[in-house]
Amino acid sequence: MYGTRSAGARAAVAAVGAVLLLAGCSSSGDGDGKRGSGGAITQQPKAADPFWVNPDGNAARQVAAYEKAGKAADADRIRKIAEQPTGEWIGPENPEAEAQGFTEAAQKADRTALLVLYNVPHRDCGQFSQGGAADGNAYRSWIDGVARGIGGRPTTVILEPDAVLHMVDGCTPNQFHEERYDLLRGAITKLKALKNTKVYLDAGNAGWQHPDQIFQPLQQAGVAQADGFAVNVSNFYSTQDSIAYGKQLSSKIGGKHFVIDTSRNGNGPYTAGDPQQRWCNPPGRALGEAPTTNTADPLVDAYLWVKRPGESDGSCKGGPKAGDWWPTYALRLAEAGK
Protein backbone atom coordinates (compact mmCIF):
# COMPACT_ATOMS: atom_id res chain seq x y z
CA MET A 1 0.00 0.00 0.00
CA TYR A 2 3.00 2.29 0.04
CA GLY A 3 4.00 4.51 -2.85
CA THR A 4 7.14 3.53 -4.65
CA ARG A 5 9.00 5.41 -7.31
CA SER A 6 9.18 4.73 -11.00
CA ALA A 7 12.52 3.70 -12.48
CA GLY A 8 13.00 7.17 -13.92
CA ALA A 9 12.36 8.84 -10.61
CA ARG A 10 14.72 6.46 -8.85
CA ALA A 11 17.46 7.23 -11.33
CA ALA A 12 16.91 10.92 -10.80
CA VAL A 13 17.17 10.78 -7.03
CA ALA A 14 20.12 8.39 -7.03
CA ALA A 15 22.34 11.28 -8.00
CA VAL A 16 20.74 13.86 -5.72
CA GLY A 17 23.25 13.62 -2.93
CA ALA A 18 26.24 13.82 -5.23
CA VAL A 19 24.75 16.75 -7.10
CA LEU A 20 24.03 18.63 -3.87
CA LEU A 21 27.53 18.08 -2.62
CA LEU A 22 29.26 19.02 -5.84
CA ALA A 23 27.15 22.11 -6.37
CA GLY A 24 27.16 23.13 -2.74
CA CYS A 25 23.38 23.32 -2.86
CA SER A 26 22.44 21.61 0.36
CA SER A 27 21.45 24.17 2.95
CA SER A 28 23.81 24.76 5.82
CA GLY A 29 22.97 24.04 9.43
CA ASP A 30 22.15 27.72 9.85
CA GLY A 31 18.93 27.60 7.78
CA ASP A 32 16.03 28.73 9.93
CA GLY A 33 13.29 27.11 7.86
CA LYS A 34 11.06 30.19 7.98
CA ARG A 35 8.11 30.04 5.62
CA GLY A 36 7.75 32.74 3.02
CA SER A 37 7.32 33.56 -0.62
CA GLY A 38 10.26 32.83 -2.90
CA GLY A 39 13.77 31.90 -1.85
CA ALA A 40 15.61 28.64 -1.49
CA ILE A 41 14.39 25.72 0.59
CA THR A 42 16.36 25.76 3.85
CA GLN A 43 16.73 23.51 6.86
CA GLN A 44 14.41 23.60 9.86
CA PRO A 45 15.82 24.59 13.29
CA LYS A 46 17.92 21.65 14.41
CA ALA A 47 16.88 21.69 18.06
CA ALA A 48 13.26 20.83 17.24
CA ASP A 49 13.68 19.14 13.87
CA PRO A 50 17.07 17.51 13.29
CA PHE A 51 16.09 15.78 10.04
CA TRP A 52 17.37 16.78 6.62
CA VAL A 53 15.23 18.79 4.21
CA ASN A 54 15.96 17.81 0.62
CA PRO A 55 16.19 21.10 -1.30
CA ASP A 56 15.81 19.27 -4.61
CA GLY A 57 12.85 17.00 -3.91
CA ASN A 58 9.65 16.81 -5.94
CA ALA A 59 7.91 19.45 -3.85
CA ALA A 60 10.85 21.85 -4.10
CA ARG A 61 10.92 21.42 -7.87
CA GLN A 62 7.19 22.05 -8.00
CA VAL A 63 7.64 25.27 -6.03
CA ALA A 64 10.23 26.44 -8.54
CA ALA A 65 7.98 25.53 -11.47
CA TYR A 66 5.01 27.40 -10.03
CA GLU A 67 7.14 30.44 -9.26
CA LYS A 68 8.52 30.44 -12.81
CA ALA A 69 4.96 30.24 -14.15
CA GLY A 70 3.89 33.18 -12.00
CA LYS A 71 1.63 31.01 -9.80
CA ALA A 72 2.72 32.52 -6.51
CA ALA A 73 -0.22 31.27 -4.45
CA ASP A 74 0.26 27.67 -5.59
CA ALA A 75 4.01 27.94 -4.98
CA ASP A 76 3.38 29.09 -1.41
CA ARG A 77 1.05 26.17 -0.79
CA ILE A 78 3.51 23.57 -2.04
CA ARG A 79 6.27 25.27 -0.06
CA LYS A 80 4.49 23.99 3.07
CA ILE A 81 5.56 20.52 1.91
CA ALA A 82 8.90 21.40 0.37
CA GLU A 83 10.24 23.05 3.50
CA GLN A 84 9.73 19.96 5.68
CA PRO A 85 12.01 16.88 5.90
CA THR A 86 10.47 13.80 4.34
CA GLY A 87 11.53 10.18 4.02
CA GLU A 88 13.82 9.17 1.18
CA TRP A 89 12.63 5.77 -0.07
CA ILE A 90 15.67 3.81 -1.26
CA GLY A 91 15.15 2.13 -4.62
CA PRO A 92 16.12 -1.44 -5.54
CA GLU A 93 18.84 -0.85 -8.12
CA ASN A 94 21.46 1.38 -6.47
CA PRO A 95 21.02 1.18 -2.70
CA GLU A 96 24.59 2.06 -1.82
CA ALA A 97 24.73 5.10 -4.10
CA GLU A 98 21.35 6.42 -2.98
CA ALA A 99 22.00 5.89 0.73
CA GLN A 100 25.42 7.49 0.41
CA GLY A 101 24.10 10.46 -1.54
CA PHE A 102 21.30 11.26 0.87
CA THR A 103 23.32 10.72 4.03
CA GLU A 104 26.28 12.75 2.76
CA ALA A 105 23.99 15.62 1.82
CA ALA A 106 22.34 15.45 5.24
CA GLN A 107 25.66 15.38 7.03
CA LYS A 108 26.87 18.39 5.02
CA ALA A 109 23.79 20.26 6.26
CA ASP A 110 24.46 19.07 9.84
CA ARG A 111 21.24 17.08 9.89
CA THR A 112 20.09 13.47 10.18
CA ALA A 113 18.97 11.58 7.05
CA LEU A 114 15.57 9.87 7.13
CA LEU A 115 15.57 6.74 4.97
CA VAL A 116 12.74 4.30 4.28
CA LEU A 117 13.62 0.73 3.35
CA TYR A 118 10.83 -0.99 1.45
CA ASN A 119 12.12 -3.88 -0.60
CA VAL A 120 11.31 -7.10 1.24
CA PRO A 121 10.43 -10.05 -1.05
CA HIS A 122 6.70 -10.44 -1.85
CA ARG A 123 6.10 -6.84 -0.87
CA ASP A 124 2.51 -5.55 -0.64
CA CYS A 125 0.99 -8.93 -1.58
CA GLY A 126 0.51 -8.05 -5.25
CA GLN A 127 -1.28 -4.76 -4.59
CA PHE A 128 -0.42 -1.25 -5.88
CA SER A 129 3.16 -1.36 -4.53
CA GLN A 130 3.91 -4.98 -5.32
CA GLY A 131 7.51 -5.97 -5.91
CA GLY A 132 10.52 -6.20 -3.66
CA ALA A 133 13.74 -8.13 -3.86
CA ALA A 134 13.71 -11.31 -5.94
CA ASP A 135 14.61 -13.54 -3.00
CA GLY A 136 16.19 -13.58 0.43
CA ASN A 137 19.78 -13.43 -0.82
CA ALA A 138 18.97 -10.48 -3.06
CA TYR A 139 17.42 -8.68 -0.10
CA ARG A 140 20.44 -9.34 2.12
CA SER A 141 22.72 -7.96 -0.58
CA TRP A 142 20.48 -4.91 -0.89
CA ILE A 143 20.62 -4.29 2.87
CA ASP A 144 24.39 -4.66 2.74
CA GLY A 145 24.48 -1.97 0.05
CA VAL A 146 22.31 0.37 2.11
CA ALA A 147 24.56 -0.15 5.13
CA ARG A 148 27.70 0.61 3.13
CA GLY A 149 26.05 3.75 1.79
CA ILE A 150 25.09 4.98 5.26
CA GLY A 151 28.45 4.30 6.85
CA GLY A 152 28.91 6.27 10.06
CA ARG A 153 26.66 9.19 9.12
CA PRO A 154 23.65 10.08 11.32
CA THR A 155 20.62 8.28 9.91
CA THR A 156 17.14 7.24 11.01
CA VAL A 157 15.71 4.22 9.17
CA ILE A 158 12.05 3.23 8.89
CA LEU A 159 12.25 -0.48 8.16
CA GLU A 160 9.85 -2.27 5.84
CA PRO A 161 6.37 -0.74 6.05
CA ASP A 162 3.68 -3.44 6.25
CA ALA A 163 6.16 -6.34 6.37
CA VAL A 164 5.09 -7.54 9.83
CA LEU A 165 1.45 -6.46 9.61
CA HIS A 166 0.91 -8.37 6.37
CA MET A 167 2.05 -11.55 8.06
CA VAL A 168 -0.47 -10.98 10.83
CA ASP A 169 -3.46 -10.06 8.68
CA GLY A 170 -3.01 -12.98 6.28
CA CYS A 171 -1.99 -10.93 3.26
CA THR A 172 1.46 -12.55 3.07
CA PRO A 173 1.21 -16.35 2.58
CA ASN A 174 2.46 -18.51 5.43
CA GLN A 175 5.24 -20.08 3.39
CA PHE A 176 7.06 -16.74 3.30
CA HIS A 177 6.86 -15.94 7.01
CA GLU A 178 9.94 -17.75 8.32
CA GLU A 179 12.20 -16.19 5.72
CA ARG A 180 10.72 -12.73 6.27
CA TYR A 181 11.32 -12.86 10.00
CA ASP A 182 14.92 -13.87 9.33
CA LEU A 183 15.38 -11.04 6.82
CA LEU A 184 13.99 -8.43 9.19
CA ARG A 185 16.15 -9.61 12.07
CA GLY A 186 19.17 -9.59 9.81
CA ALA A 187 18.43 -6.10 8.54
CA ILE A 188 18.10 -4.74 12.08
CA THR A 189 21.37 -6.40 13.12
CA LYS A 190 23.22 -5.04 10.09
CA LEU A 191 21.90 -1.49 10.45
CA LYS A 192 22.32 -1.32 14.22
CA ALA A 193 25.98 -2.28 13.79
CA LEU A 194 26.49 1.12 12.19
CA LYS A 195 27.77 3.90 14.43
CA ASN A 196 25.00 6.49 14.15
CA THR A 197 21.93 4.71 12.78
CA LYS A 198 18.57 4.39 14.50
CA VAL A 199 16.09 1.78 13.29
CA TYR A 200 12.31 1.74 13.72
CA LEU A 201 10.47 -1.39 12.54
CA ASP A 202 7.05 -0.73 11.03
CA ALA A 203 4.19 -1.80 13.31
CA GLY A 204 1.00 -0.89 11.47
CA ASN A 205 -1.47 1.80 12.48
CA ALA A 206 -4.31 2.67 14.80
CA GLY A 207 -6.79 1.12 12.39
CA TRP A 208 -5.32 -2.22 13.41
CA GLN A 209 -7.38 -2.77 16.53
CA HIS A 210 -5.56 -5.78 17.93
CA PRO A 211 -2.05 -5.04 19.24
CA ASP A 212 -2.31 -8.40 21.01
CA GLN A 213 -1.94 -10.04 17.60
CA ILE A 214 1.06 -8.09 16.37
CA PHE A 215 3.35 -7.70 19.37
CA GLN A 216 4.72 -11.24 19.26
CA PRO A 217 5.41 -11.08 15.50
CA LEU A 218 7.25 -7.81 16.13
CA GLN A 219 9.35 -9.54 18.74
CA GLN A 220 10.02 -12.41 16.36
CA ALA A 221 11.12 -9.85 13.75
CA GLY A 222 13.74 -8.43 16.12
CA VAL A 223 12.15 -5.27 17.47
CA ALA A 224 14.04 -5.72 20.75
CA GLN A 225 17.29 -4.99 18.91
CA ALA A 226 15.82 -1.96 17.11
CA ASP A 227 15.45 1.51 18.60
CA GLY A 228 11.71 1.07 18.43
CA PHE A 229 8.84 0.89 15.98
CA ALA A 230 6.94 3.14 13.57
CA VAL A 231 3.18 3.63 13.33
CA ASN A 232 0.82 5.21 10.80
CA VAL A 233 3.27 5.04 7.88
CA SER A 234 1.51 6.33 4.75
CA ASN A 235 -1.76 6.35 6.66
CA PHE A 236 -4.13 8.97 8.04
CA TYR A 237 -4.99 8.12 11.65
CA SER A 238 -4.79 11.05 14.04
CA THR A 239 -1.71 11.67 16.12
CA GLN A 240 -3.75 11.17 19.29
CA ASP A 241 -5.03 7.78 18.14
CA SER A 242 -1.55 6.82 16.93
CA ILE A 243 -0.05 7.65 20.33
CA ALA A 244 -2.70 5.53 22.07
CA TYR A 245 -2.04 2.60 19.72
CA GLY A 246 1.71 2.94 20.05
CA LYS A 247 1.58 3.06 23.84
CA GLN A 248 -0.56 -0.08 23.95
CA LEU A 249 1.95 -1.84 21.75
CA SER A 250 4.94 -0.49 23.66
CA SER A 251 3.59 -1.86 26.93
CA LYS A 252 3.70 -5.36 25.43
CA ILE A 253 7.25 -5.18 24.05
CA GLY A 254 9.32 -3.85 26.89
CA GLY A 255 8.47 -0.16 26.75
CA LYS A 256 9.94 0.38 23.29
CA HIS A 257 9.78 3.94 21.93
CA PHE A 258 8.13 4.73 18.62
CA VAL A 259 7.74 7.33 15.88
CA ILE A 260 4.57 8.46 14.12
CA ASP A 261 4.06 9.39 10.47
CA THR A 262 2.09 12.64 10.65
CA SER A 263 2.54 13.59 7.00
CA ARG A 264 -1.13 13.45 5.99
CA ASN A 265 -3.13 12.92 9.17
CA GLY A 266 -4.33 16.48 9.76
CA ASN A 267 -7.97 15.56 9.12
CA GLY A 268 -7.79 11.98 10.34
CA PRO A 269 -8.78 8.93 8.30
CA TYR A 270 -11.21 8.83 5.39
CA THR A 271 -14.39 6.99 6.37
CA ALA A 272 -16.40 6.83 3.12
CA GLY A 273 -16.26 4.49 0.15
CA ASP A 274 -14.81 1.00 -0.02
CA PRO A 275 -13.27 0.14 3.37
CA GLN A 276 -10.50 -1.78 1.60
CA GLN A 277 -9.50 1.30 -0.40
CA ARG A 278 -9.89 4.13 2.11
CA TRP A 279 -6.13 4.46 2.48
CA CYS A 280 -5.58 5.04 -1.26
CA ASN A 281 -5.50 8.74 -2.25
CA PRO A 282 -8.48 9.63 -0.04
CA PRO A 283 -10.01 13.06 -0.69
CA GLY A 284 -10.25 15.77 1.94
CA ARG A 285 -7.08 14.87 3.81
CA ALA A 286 -4.61 17.41 5.20
CA LEU A 287 -1.00 17.80 6.22
CA GLY A 288 -0.43 16.87 9.85
CA GLU A 289 1.99 18.08 12.51
CA ALA A 290 5.35 19.16 11.17
CA PRO A 291 8.24 16.79 11.78
CA THR A 292 9.79 17.30 15.20
CA THR A 293 11.41 15.50 18.09
CA ASN A 294 9.37 17.63 20.52
CA THR A 295 6.34 15.37 20.87
CA ALA A 296 3.36 15.01 23.19
CA ASP A 297 4.60 11.86 24.90
CA PRO A 298 8.01 10.69 26.17
CA LEU A 299 7.58 7.34 24.40
CA VAL A 300 7.23 9.11 21.03
CA ASP A 301 10.71 9.87 19.71
CA ALA A 302 9.49 11.94 16.75
CA TYR A 303 6.71 12.97 14.45
CA LEU A 304 7.99 12.27 10.95
CA TRP A 305 6.81 12.73 7.39
CA VAL A 306 7.66 9.20 6.25
CA LYS A 307 5.27 9.25 3.30
CA ARG A 308 6.07 12.19 1.05
CA PRO A 309 2.92 14.31 0.76
CA GLY A 310 1.89 14.71 -2.87
CA GLU A 311 3.11 11.31 -4.03
CA SER A 312 0.34 8.94 -5.10
CA ASP A 313 -0.72 5.89 -3.11
CA GLY A 314 -1.57 4.08 -6.34
CA SER A 315 -3.76 4.16 -9.44
CA CYS A 316 -7.00 4.84 -7.57
CA LYS A 317 -9.32 7.85 -7.30
CA GLY A 318 -7.74 9.40 -10.36
CA GLY A 319 -4.17 9.13 -9.13
CA PRO A 320 -1.07 8.08 -11.08
CA LYS A 321 0.83 4.92 -10.20
CA ALA A 322 2.17 4.45 -6.70
CA GLY A 323 4.96 6.84 -5.80
CA ASP A 324 4.50 9.26 -8.70
CA TRP A 325 4.31 12.95 -7.88
CA TRP A 326 0.75 14.28 -8.14
CA PRO A 327 0.69 18.09 -7.84
CA THR A 328 -3.09 18.32 -7.71
CA TYR A 329 -3.24 16.11 -4.65
CA ALA A 330 -0.28 17.92 -3.10
CA LEU A 331 -2.11 21.23 -3.45
CA ARG A 332 -5.22 19.81 -1.78
CA LEU A 333 -3.20 18.51 1.15
CA ALA A 334 -1.42 21.83 1.54
CA GLU A 335 -4.60 23.88 1.28
CA ALA A 336 -6.13 21.87 4.10
CA GLY A 337 -2.92 21.57 6.11
CA LYS A 338 -1.94 23.19 9.35
C-alpha positions as CSV (number, residue, x, y, z in Angstrom):
1,M,0.0,0.0,0.0
2,Y,3.0,2.3,0.0
3,G,4.0,4.5,-2.8
4,T,7.1,3.5,-4.7
5,R,9.0,5.4,-7.3
6,S,9.2,4.7,-11.0
7,A,12.5,3.7,-12.5
8,G,13.0,7.2,-13.9
9,A,12.4,8.8,-10.6
10,R,14.7,6.5,-8.8
11,A,17.5,7.2,-11.3
12,A,16.9,10.9,-10.8
13,V,17.2,10.8,-7.0
14,A,20.1,8.4,-7.0
15,A,22.3,11.3,-8.0
16,V,20.7,13.9,-5.7
17,G,23.2,13.6,-2.9
18,A,26.2,13.8,-5.2
19,V,24.8,16.8,-7.1
20,L,24.0,18.6,-3.9
21,L,27.5,18.1,-2.6
22,L,29.3,19.0,-5.8
23,A,27.2,22.1,-6.4
24,G,27.2,23.1,-2.7
25,C,23.4,23.3,-2.9
26,S,22.4,21.6,0.4
27,S,21.5,24.2,3.0
28,S,23.8,24.8,5.8
29,G,23.0,24.0,9.4
30,D,22.1,27.7,9.9
31,G,18.9,27.6,7.8
32,D,16.0,28.7,9.9
33,G,13.3,27.1,7.9
34,K,11.1,30.2,8.0
35,R,8.1,30.0,5.6
36,G,7.8,32.7,3.0
37,S,7.3,33.6,-0.6
38,G,10.3,32.8,-2.9
39,G,13.8,31.9,-1.9
40,A,15.6,28.6,-1.5
41,I,14.4,25.7,0.6
42,T,16.4,25.8,3.8
43,Q,16.7,23.5,6.9
44,Q,14.4,23.6,9.9
45,P,15.8,24.6,13.3
46,K,17.9,21.7,14.4
47,A,16.9,21.7,18.1
48,A,13.3,20.8,17.2
49,D,13.7,19.1,13.9
50,P,17.1,17.5,13.3
51,F,16.1,15.8,10.0
52,W,17.4,16.8,6.6
53,V,15.2,18.8,4.2
54,N,16.0,17.8,0.6
55,P,16.2,21.1,-1.3
56,D,15.8,19.3,-4.6
57,G,12.8,17.0,-3.9
58,N,9.6,16.8,-5.9
59,A,7.9,19.4,-3.8
60,A,10.9,21.8,-4.1
61,R,10.9,21.4,-7.9
62,Q,7.2,22.0,-8.0
63,V,7.6,25.3,-6.0
64,A,10.2,26.4,-8.5
65,A,8.0,25.5,-11.5
66,Y,5.0,27.4,-10.0
67,E,7.1,30.4,-9.3
68,K,8.5,30.4,-12.8
69,A,5.0,30.2,-14.1
70,G,3.9,33.2,-12.0
71,K,1.6,31.0,-9.8
72,A,2.7,32.5,-6.5
73,A,-0.2,31.3,-4.5
74,D,0.3,27.7,-5.6
75,A,4.0,27.9,-5.0
76,D,3.4,29.1,-1.4
77,R,1.0,26.2,-0.8
78,I,3.5,23.6,-2.0
79,R,6.3,25.3,-0.1
80,K,4.5,24.0,3.1
81,I,5.6,20.5,1.9
82,A,8.9,21.4,0.4
83,E,10.2,23.1,3.5
84,Q,9.7,20.0,5.7
85,P,12.0,16.9,5.9
86,T,10.5,13.8,4.3
87,G,11.5,10.2,4.0
88,E,13.8,9.2,1.2
89,W,12.6,5.8,-0.1
90,I,15.7,3.8,-1.3
91,G,15.2,2.1,-4.6
92,P,16.1,-1.4,-5.5
93,E,18.8,-0.9,-8.1
94,N,21.5,1.4,-6.5
95,P,21.0,1.2,-2.7
96,E,24.6,2.1,-1.8
97,A,24.7,5.1,-4.1
98,E,21.3,6.4,-3.0
99,A,22.0,5.9,0.7
100,Q,25.4,7.5,0.4
101,G,24.1,10.5,-1.5
102,F,21.3,11.3,0.9
103,T,23.3,10.7,4.0
104,E,26.3,12.8,2.8
105,A,24.0,15.6,1.8
106,A,22.3,15.4,5.2
107,Q,25.7,15.4,7.0
108,K,26.9,18.4,5.0
109,A,23.8,20.3,6.3
110,D,24.5,19.1,9.8
111,R,21.2,17.1,9.9
112,T,20.1,13.5,10.2
113,A,19.0,11.6,7.1
114,L,15.6,9.9,7.1
115,L,15.6,6.7,5.0
116,V,12.7,4.3,4.3
117,L,13.6,0.7,3.4
118,Y,10.8,-1.0,1.5
119,N,12.1,-3.9,-0.6
120,V,11.3,-7.1,1.2
121,P,10.4,-10.0,-1.1
122,H,6.7,-10.4,-1.8
123,R,6.1,-6.8,-0.9
124,D,2.5,-5.5,-0.6
125,C,1.0,-8.9,-1.6
126,G,0.5,-8.0,-5.2
127,Q,-1.3,-4.8,-4.6
128,F,-0.4,-1.2,-5.9
129,S,3.2,-1.4,-4.5
130,Q,3.9,-5.0,-5.3
131,G,7.5,-6.0,-5.9
132,G,10.5,-6.2,-3.7
133,A,13.7,-8.1,-3.9
134,A,13.7,-11.3,-5.9
135,D,14.6,-13.5,-3.0
136,G,16.2,-13.6,0.4
137,N,19.8,-13.4,-0.8
138,A,19.0,-10.5,-3.1
139,Y,17.4,-8.7,-0.1
140,R,20.4,-9.3,2.1
141,S,22.7,-8.0,-0.6
142,W,20.5,-4.9,-0.9
143,I,20.6,-4.3,2.9
144,D,24.4,-4.7,2.7
145,G,24.5,-2.0,0.1
146,V,22.3,0.4,2.1
147,A,24.6,-0.1,5.1
148,R,27.7,0.6,3.1
149,G,26.1,3.7,1.8
150,I,25.1,5.0,5.3
151,G,28.4,4.3,6.9
152,G,28.9,6.3,10.1
153,R,26.7,9.2,9.1
154,P,23.6,10.1,11.3
155,T,20.6,8.3,9.9
156,T,17.1,7.2,11.0
157,V,15.7,4.2,9.2
158,I,12.1,3.2,8.9
159,L,12.3,-0.5,8.2
160,E,9.9,-2.3,5.8
161,P,6.4,-0.7,6.1
162,D,3.7,-3.4,6.3
163,A,6.2,-6.3,6.4
164,V,5.1,-7.5,9.8
165,L,1.5,-6.5,9.6
166,H,0.9,-8.4,6.4
167,M,2.0,-11.6,8.1
168,V,-0.5,-11.0,10.8
169,D,-3.5,-10.1,8.7
170,G,-3.0,-13.0,6.3
171,C,-2.0,-10.9,3.3
172,T,1.5,-12.5,3.1
173,P,1.2,-16.3,2.6
174,N,2.5,-18.5,5.4
175,Q,5.2,-20.1,3.4
176,F,7.1,-16.7,3.3
177,H,6.9,-15.9,7.0
178,E,9.9,-17.7,8.3
179,E,12.2,-16.2,5.7
180,R,10.7,-12.7,6.3
181,Y,11.3,-12.9,10.0
182,D,14.9,-13.9,9.3
183,L,15.4,-11.0,6.8
184,L,14.0,-8.4,9.2
185,R,16.2,-9.6,12.1
186,G,19.2,-9.6,9.8
187,A,18.4,-6.1,8.5
188,I,18.1,-4.7,12.1
189,T,21.4,-6.4,13.1
190,K,23.2,-5.0,10.1
191,L,21.9,-1.5,10.4
192,K,22.3,-1.3,14.2
193,A,26.0,-2.3,13.8
194,L,26.5,1.1,12.2
195,K,27.8,3.9,14.4
196,N,25.0,6.5,14.2
197,T,21.9,4.7,12.8
198,K,18.6,4.4,14.5
199,V,16.1,1.8,13.3
200,Y,12.3,1.7,13.7
201,L,10.5,-1.4,12.5
202,D,7.1,-0.7,11.0
203,A,4.2,-1.8,13.3
204,G,1.0,-0.9,11.5
205,N,-1.5,1.8,12.5
206,A,-4.3,2.7,14.8
207,G,-6.8,1.1,12.4
208,W,-5.3,-2.2,13.4
209,Q,-7.4,-2.8,16.5
210,H,-5.6,-5.8,17.9
211,P,-2.1,-5.0,19.2
212,D,-2.3,-8.4,21.0
213,Q,-1.9,-10.0,17.6
214,I,1.1,-8.1,16.4
215,F,3.4,-7.7,19.4
216,Q,4.7,-11.2,19.3
217,P,5.4,-11.1,15.5
218,L,7.3,-7.8,16.1
219,Q,9.3,-9.5,18.7
220,Q,10.0,-12.4,16.4
221,A,11.1,-9.9,13.7
222,G,13.7,-8.4,16.1
223,V,12.2,-5.3,17.5
224,A,14.0,-5.7,20.7
225,Q,17.3,-5.0,18.9
226,A,15.8,-2.0,17.1
227,D,15.5,1.5,18.6
228,G,11.7,1.1,18.4
229,F,8.8,0.9,16.0
230,A,6.9,3.1,13.6
231,V,3.2,3.6,13.3
232,N,0.8,5.2,10.8
233,V,3.3,5.0,7.9
234,S,1.5,6.3,4.7
235,N,-1.8,6.3,6.7
236,F,-4.1,9.0,8.0
237,Y,-5.0,8.1,11.6
238,S,-4.8,11.0,14.0
239,T,-1.7,11.7,16.1
240,Q,-3.8,11.2,19.3
241,D,-5.0,7.8,18.1
242,S,-1.6,6.8,16.9
243,I,-0.1,7.6,20.3
244,A,-2.7,5.5,22.1
245,Y,-2.0,2.6,19.7
246,G,1.7,2.9,20.0
247,K,1.6,3.1,23.8
248,Q,-0.6,-0.1,24.0
249,L,1.9,-1.8,21.8
250,S,4.9,-0.5,23.7
251,S,3.6,-1.9,26.9
252,K,3.7,-5.4,25.4
253,I,7.3,-5.2,24.0
254,G,9.3,-3.9,26.9
255,G,8.5,-0.2,26.7
256,K,9.9,0.4,23.3
257,H,9.8,3.9,21.9
258,F,8.1,4.7,18.6
259,V,7.7,7.3,15.9
260,I,4.6,8.5,14.1
261,D,4.1,9.4,10.5
262,T,2.1,12.6,10.7
263,S,2.5,13.6,7.0
264,R,-1.1,13.4,6.0
265,N,-3.1,12.9,9.2
266,G,-4.3,16.5,9.8
267,N,-8.0,15.6,9.1
268,G,-7.8,12.0,10.3
269,P,-8.8,8.9,8.3
270,Y,-11.2,8.8,5.4
271,T,-14.4,7.0,6.4
272,A,-16.4,6.8,3.1
273,G,-16.3,4.5,0.2
274,D,-14.8,1.0,0.0
275,P,-13.3,0.1,3.4
276,Q,-10.5,-1.8,1.6
277,Q,-9.5,1.3,-0.4
278,R,-9.9,4.1,2.1
279,W,-6.1,4.5,2.5
280,C,-5.6,5.0,-1.3
281,N,-5.5,8.7,-2.2
282,P,-8.5,9.6,0.0
283,P,-10.0,13.1,-0.7
284,G,-10.3,15.8,1.9
285,R,-7.1,14.9,3.8
286,A,-4.6,17.4,5.2
287,L,-1.0,17.8,6.2
288,G,-0.4,16.9,9.9
289,E,2.0,18.1,12.5
290,A,5.3,19.2,11.2
291,P,8.2,16.8,11.8
292,T,9.8,17.3,15.2
293,T,11.4,15.5,18.1
294,N,9.4,17.6,20.5
295,T,6.3,15.4,20.9
296,A,3.4,15.0,23.2
297,D,4.6,11.9,24.9
298,P,8.0,10.7,26.2
299,L,7.6,7.3,24.4
300,V,7.2,9.1,21.0
301,D,10.7,9.9,19.7
302,A,9.5,11.9,16.7
303,Y,6.7,13.0,14.5
304,L,8.0,12.3,11.0
305,W,6.8,12.7,7.4
306,V,7.7,9.2,6.2
307,K,5.3,9.2,3.3
308,R,6.1,12.2,1.1
309,P,2.9,14.3,0.8
310,G,1.9,14.7,-2.9
311,E,3.1,11.3,-4.0
312,S,0.3,8.9,-5.1
313,D,-0.7,5.9,-3.1
314,G,-1.6,4.1,-6.3
315,S,-3.8,4.2,-9.4
316,C,-7.0,4.8,-7.6
317,K,-9.3,7.8,-7.3
318,G,-7.7,9.4,-10.4
319,G,-4.2,9.1,-9.1
320,P,-1.1,8.1,-11.1
321,K,0.8,4.9,-10.2
322,A,2.2,4.4,-6.7
323,G,5.0,6.8,-5.8
324,D,4.5,9.3,-8.7
325,W,4.3,13.0,-7.9
326,W,0.7,14.3,-8.1
327,P,0.7,18.1,-7.8
328,T,-3.1,18.3,-7.7
329,Y,-3.2,16.1,-4.6
330,A,-0.3,17.9,-3.1
331,L,-2.1,21.2,-3.5
332,R,-5.2,19.8,-1.8
333,L,-3.2,18.5,1.2
334,A,-1.4,21.8,1.5
335,E,-4.6,23.9,1.3
336,A,-6.1,21.9,4.1
337,G,-2.9,21.6,6.1
338,K,-1.9,23.2,9.3
